[in-house]
């Protein structure tokens, strides 16, 4: 019976809230002249008031069975959770638009309808009622989508090690930025296991440690030329890719917001552009000058490799990528495999 009373009161709150959010809704109020009333009291504070306007209405009321009315509501209880479904409103196509549910846990009762909830706590001397107009988002939905931003540092591996400083293409960490903008989908496979997949744009920048060397496009291959006629200020090589990736993610912690997450999977990208940039200063000039050369002719059009992620908590995620193929076409440049270390921002 408490469920029925809570339901009637809650539906009244829901209707008033809908009227506030939709000003065009007109509330019609009528005050009939009541002849008599029937009051049914139960429990400590439970009460049902039935208004009748005539003796004929009262005679009809005597023939009604309150237990039959409650039984005909079609109340269904979930044996596992104790949750009771009172009302389901459905569209013509069969989809559920709003569900009214009641969940009782000892002296605590929760009533939910749509995006609103009422909590009733009778564990203390006084009954406490709490109202929420918006439900919390599900922590671990079956499927979700989101954008994230990669920000990292690029380098090369040459035969398993980083190029030494005497090599003209040795990179400098500060300035060799990797920036990626990704749209990702995430499908839950089981508790603690998800399949992530998506598309993104990646921008690679390799800033040379020796700023006097400039990457230029030769007749048959890319070359690294030392500029002795000017003083180098900045020299770098850049490339951009459209990349598709897929990862299998495992959550190793019981708490989804604080646990350790591991993810690994392959990616493949198609090159959109590539060029070298050389900034220098000339004797007698106060302003720096810049030369940009299209070096895309000798860059591989496809890149593929593996990506790994380590996440701590819900929002902190570190990532690393390694290209299995070389940056330059075979025989057109040094044998270099790009590698990236960074952090993923705007995660979930």
N, C-alpha and C positions, 0 to 999 in steps of 0.2 A: 504493500500500500504506500510505503514511503517513496518508492520509485515513481508511482503514479503522481503523487503530490509534487515531487521534485520536477517531474516532467512538465506538468501543467504550468508551474511557476517559471520554469526555464524557457519554455516556449513563449511565454508572455514577454520575458526579457529579450528574447531573440527577435520577436516581432517589433518591439519598440526600438531595438538597435537598428533594425533594417529600415525603419521609418526615418531615423536620424540620418543614415547614410544615403537615403534616397528621398530627397525633399519632395519629389513629385508625388510620393505616396500619400494619399489622403486618409486620415484616421477618422472614422465615423463613430461617434459615441452616442448611444441612446440610453436614457435613464428610465426604465419602465417603472410603473407603480406596482410595487410588489405587495401581494396579498399575504403571503406566508412564506416560511422557510423551514427547511429540515437541516439540522446540524448533527453530523456524525463525528464523534470524538474518538481517538484511538491513541495508544501510547502516551508519552509525556506531553507532547504538544501537537500531535497530529489532528487535523480537523478537515472535514469536507462539508462545504455549505452548498445546499441545493435550493435554488429559488423557484417557487411556483407562483403563478399568477391567478390560478383559478382552482376551484374544487375539482374540476375535471382533470386538470393536470396532476393534482395530488392523487386521484384515483389511479391514473396511469402509472404513477411512480410506485405505488404499492405493489404493482404486478411485476416490477423489475427486480432482477437478482444482481446485486453488486458484484458478487464473485464471478458470475457469468460474464459481466461486462469486462472485468479485468482479464479473465481467461481468453476472451475473444480479441484482446490486443495482440495476440500472437507473439508473446514474449519468448525469446530464445536465449538460453544461457550457454556460454562457452565453458564446458566442464574444466578445461585446463586452466583458464585465467579467471573464471568467475564473472566474466563480462557478460552483461545482458543487453541484447538488442531490443529496443522498444519500438522504434519507428524507422522505416527506410522509405525515403521518397525517391521515386524512380521516374526517369524520362520515358517518353514513348518508345525509344529504342532499347530500353531495358537498363541503361546505365544509371548508377546510383548518384544522385545529386547531393543528398544530405542524409546523414545517419545520426540517429539519436541513440546513444548508448549509456548504460549505467554500469559502473564498476564499484563493487563494495569490497572493502578490505577492513574487516572488523568494524570499528566505530567510524571509519572514514569512507565517504561516498563521493564518487566523481561522476558527474553527468556531462556528456559531450554532445554537441550538435554543431555540425559544420566546423567553423573556425572559432567557436566559443566553448568555454568550459566553466562549470561550477563545482567547487570543492566544498563539501560539508564535513566538518570535523566535530564529532560528538564525544571525543575521548576525554575531554576535561569537564570541569563543572559547567562551563558555558559552551554553547554550540557556536562554532566559528564557521563562517561562510566566506569563501573567496571566489571572485569572479575574474576570468581572463577572457579578453575579447579576441585573442589570436593564439592559436596553438603553436608550439615549437616545431621547427622543421625536423623531420626524421633524421637521426644521426647517421644512419647507415642505409640509405634507400637502395633498392635493387638496381636502379639505373639513374645516373646523374650526368650532367654535362657542366663544364666550366672552362674558363680561360686561365692560362698561367703564363708567366714571364720567366724565361731563362736568362740568367746573367752570369757569365763565367769568363775564364781566361784560357786562351788558346796556346798551343805549342805544337811542335813536331816531334815524332819519333823516327829516327833513322837507324834501321837495323837494331831496334829494341832499346835505343838510348837517345837522349836529347842531344842535338847538335851542340858542339863546343863553340866557344866565343870566337874562335878563329875562322869559323865558317860564315860566309856573307849572309846566309839565311837564318842564322841563329836568332831566335826571337827574344824580345824583352817582355816580361810578364805584364808590367804596368803599361797598358795601352793596347795589348793584344786581346781586345774584348770580343766576347761572343755574346750576341743578343738573340734571343728567340722568342717569338710570340706564337703560342700554341692553343688550338681549340681541342679539348679532350672529352671523350666520353668514357664512362666507367660503369662496368656491369659486374654486379656481385655474382660470383660463382658458388660460394659457400661462405660460412662464417669465417672471417679472417682472410678470405681469398677473393681478389678482384681482377678483372681483365680490363686494362686501360688501353685506349687507342685514340688516334687523332691525327690532325694535320697541323703543320706549322711553317713559319718562315724563320730561317736562321741567317744571321749575318756574321761572317767570320772576318776577323781582322788579325793579321800577323805583323806586328811591329818589329822591325829588325833592330837588333841590339847595336849593330854598327850602322849608324845613320848616314854614313858617307857612301854606302852601297845602294844602288838603285836597281830595281827589277825592271828589265826591259825585254821587249819581244824581239828576238832575233829572227833570222830567216828560217831556221830549222828547229829552234828550241828557245826556251826562256833563258836569259842571261842575267848575271848579277855584276853590274859594272861599278867600279869605284870611281866616284866623281872627285877629281883633283882640281877641277877648274872653279868649283864653288865650295862653300862650307855647308854640309848637310845639317838640317835641323830635325827632320823627321822623314823616315822612309818605311813604307809598309805595303803589304799585299792584302787585298780583300776579295771576298767572294760571297755570294748570296745563293740560298737554296730554298726550294719548296720541298718539305720533308714530311713523309708519312711514317708513323711509328706505332708500335704496339708493345705493351709490357704486361707481365704477370706480376701482380703485387700481393705480397703476403704480410699480414699484420701479426706480429709476434707477441703483442701485449694484450692483456685482458681488457684494459681500458683503451678504447679506440682513440681517445683524445690525447693520451700520454704514452702509448705503446711505441715500439720500434717497428718501422715498416721497411721492407726490402722489396725492390722491384727491378726486373731486368727484362730486356727484350730487344729485338732488332729494329732498325730503321733504314729507310732508303730515301735519297733526296735527288732532285733534279736541279742543276745549276741554272740560275737566272741571270747572273752577271759575274764579272771579275775584272779587276784592274789593279794597277800599282799607283801609288801616290808618293811623290818625292817633293818635300818642302826644303828649300835652301835659301841661303842669303849670299848676295854678291858683294864684293868689295866696293865700298863707296855708296851702297844703297841702304836705306834705313828700313825698308819693308821687305818681308820674306816673299819669295815667289814659289809657285807650286806648279809641278808638272804631273799630269795624269795620263797614264798609258793603258790602253785596253790590252790586258794580258789573257783574256778569256780563251784565246785560240789554243793555248797549250794546257788549259785546265781540263780535268776529266768532267764530262757532263753529268755523270752519275756518281754519287757517293753512297756507301752503305757500310753499316757496322752495327755495333751494339751499344746500348745505353743502360746504365745502372743507376739506381736511386737508393738513397738511405734517408729515411724520414724519422724524425724524433718528434712525437706529438702530432698535432693535427696540421700545423702550418709551416714547420721547419723541415725543408727537404734539400739535401745535397744531391748533385747529379754528376755523372761523368759520361762522356761519349768517346768512342774510338773508331776511326774509319779503318775498315779492313782493306780498302783499296787506297792507292796512292793519290795524292793531290794532283799531280801532273800526269799527263799522258805518258805512256811508256816511251822512254828515249827522248822525251821533250824537256826534261828537267830532273832535278835530284829526286831520289827515292824517299819521299817524305809522307808519313801517315799522320794526319791531324789528330790531336787528342785535346779534350776540353775538360776542365774542372770548374764547377760553379754551384750556384744556389738557385732553387726554383722559388719564385715569388708568386703571390696571389694564388696560392694552391688551395683548391676546393673552397 
